[in-house]
Amino acid sequence: MSISNEAVEQIIRTSLPDAQIRVSGDGYKYEADIISSAFEGLMTVKRHQLVYAALNAAITSGQLHAITLRTKTPAEASA
């Protein structure tokens, strides 16, 4: 059982409501581009931990198997 791209986006949005999120995937492997001011001052590992915390239930249930994250602040995205 897999999860839709839209569902992954909505789960992330619950933790990062200001984020610009783009999720693509095939039901097995997903990619997410996330731009959020919540990432200001955080190293990449901490940014990913924020996103993984939001996705934890989908990961542990097996709905979400693999996801590649690209996380940026608004300033990084506009550079």
C-alpha positions as CSV (number, residue, x, y, z in Angstrom):
1,M,0.0,0.0,0.0
2,S,1.5,3.3,-1.0
3,I,0.6,7.0,-0.4
4,S,-0.2,9.6,-3.0
5,N,2.1,12.6,-3.8
6,E,-0.7,14.9,-2.6
7,A,-0.9,13.0,0.7
8,V,2.8,13.3,1.3
9,E,2.6,17.0,0.6
10,Q,-0.3,17.5,3.0
11,I,1.5,15.7,5.8
12,I,4.5,17.9,5.4
13,R,2.3,21.0,5.3
14,T,0.9,20.1,8.7
15,S,4.3,20.7,10.3
16,L,5.5,23.4,7.9
17,P,2.4,25.4,7.0
18,D,4.3,28.3,5.4
19,A,6.3,25.9,3.1
20,Q,6.3,25.7,-0.6
21,I,6.2,22.0,-1.3
22,R,6.6,19.9,-4.5
23,V,6.4,16.2,-4.2
24,S,6.8,13.7,-7.0
25,G,6.9,9.9,-6.9
26,D,5.8,6.7,-8.3
27,G,4.2,5.0,-5.3
28,Y,7.5,3.6,-4.2
29,K,10.2,6.3,-4.3
30,Y,9.4,9.9,-3.7
31,E,11.2,13.3,-4.0
32,A,10.3,16.4,-2.2
33,D,11.4,20.0,-2.7
34,I,10.6,22.1,0.3
35,I,11.2,25.8,0.8
36,S,10.4,27.1,4.3
37,S,11.5,29.9,6.7
38,A,11.5,27.2,9.4
39,F,14.8,26.0,8.0
40,E,16.5,29.3,8.8
41,G,19.7,28.7,10.8
42,L,19.4,24.9,10.6
43,M,21.9,22.5,9.1
44,T,20.6,20.1,6.4
45,V,20.4,17.2,8.9
46,K,18.1,19.2,11.3
47,R,16.0,20.3,8.3
48,H,15.5,16.7,7.3
49,Q,14.7,15.7,10.8
50,L,11.9,18.2,10.9
51,V,10.4,16.7,7.7
52,Y,11.0,13.1,8.8
53,A,9.3,13.8,12.1
54,A,6.2,14.9,10.2
55,L,6.3,11.8,7.9
56,N,7.1,9.3,10.7
57,A,3.6,7.7,10.8
58,A,3.6,7.1,7.1
59,I,7.1,5.7,7.2
60,T,6.5,3.3,10.1
61,S,3.2,2.1,8.6
62,G,5.1,1.2,5.4
63,Q,3.0,3.6,3.2
64,L,6.1,5.7,2.5
65,H,9.2,3.7,1.7
66,A,11.8,6.1,0.4
67,I,12.0,9.8,0.0
68,T,14.7,12.2,-1.2
69,L,14.5,15.6,0.4
70,R,15.8,18.9,-0.9
71,T,15.2,21.6,1.8
72,K,15.9,25.3,1.3
73,T,15.2,28.6,3.0
74,P,13.4,31.2,0.9
75,A,16.7,33.1,0.6
76,E,18.5,30.0,-0.7
77,A,15.7,29.3,-3.1
78,S,15.8,32.8,-4.6
79,A,19.6,32.8,-5.0
